[in-house]
Amino acid sequence: MIVDNSYITYVNILEKLSKRRMEVYSIIAHIGPCSNLQVSKCLNLPINCITGRVKELRDIGVVVEDKRAICPETKQMVSYWKVAKNLIR
């Protein structure tokens, strides 16, 4: 059986994520492109608990910006995040 190296790297990265990072990553992976506010509501946590984790996930390359759009709730321009394409199997 041949295992793709990018998949091995992906598994290694996910195994090293803290609990909160994994929760945030899981929400983004599950619901698709979403804003920090949407993640915050899904996890029932304050948004300031989410924004730092999203930045950390971006820094290690597992989450990327999908688009920027007006949030229907806040009427502000926000980023929508998605799982990095190279990590989708």
N, C-alpha and C positions, 0 to 999 in steps of 0.2 A: 504494500500500500504506500503510495506517495502522498506526503503531506505538504501542502503549500507553505512555503516559508513565511509568507505574510500572515497566514492563519496562525502559525506558531507564535509569531510576534504579537499578534492580537490577543491570544490567550494569555501570554506572559504579561502583557500590559494590564489586562482585566484582573488577573490574579493579584496584582500589586495595588489596586485601587483601594482607598479607604472606604469604609462603609457608606459615608455620605456621598462620596464621589460616585460610587457604584449605584446608589439610589438615583442620583441625578442622571447618570448615563442611561440607566434602565428606562427611566421615563422618556428621555429623548429617543431612545431606540424603539420604545413601544408605541408612542403616539406620533412619531415622525416629527417633521419640522415644528418647533414650538419655541415660544419666548420664555424668558426667565420667569415671568409672571405665571405662565401656564404651568411650568414645572413646580413653582412655588405652591400653587393651588392644588396640584395633584398630590404633592407630598405633605400638604397642610403645614408648611413651614414659612417663616418670614422670607421675603425675597432676598434679604441680605445674607441668608444662609445658602442661597442658590448661586448668586452672581459670582462669588469667589470660586465655587466648585466648578462652574462652567468655564471660567478662565483657566483653571488648572487643567481641565479636560482638553481645552483648546491648546494649551501649552504643550501637552504631551501628544497631541495630534489625533485624539480619538473623536473629537467633536469639531465641526467646522460651521461657519455661517452659511445658511441656506439662502437667506434674503433679508432685506431690511424693508419693513412695512409699518404702516400706522396700526398701533394696537387698538382694537375696537373698544376696549375698556378704558384705557388711559388717554387715548387720542394722541399719543406720543409716538415718534418714530422709534422702533425697537428692532433688534436683531432676532431672527428665528434660527435656531440651531438644529443640526442634524448630525447623525453619525457619519464619520468620515467614510467616503466611498471605498477606500482601500480596505476598510474593516468589514464591509458588508460581504457576506459570503452567500 
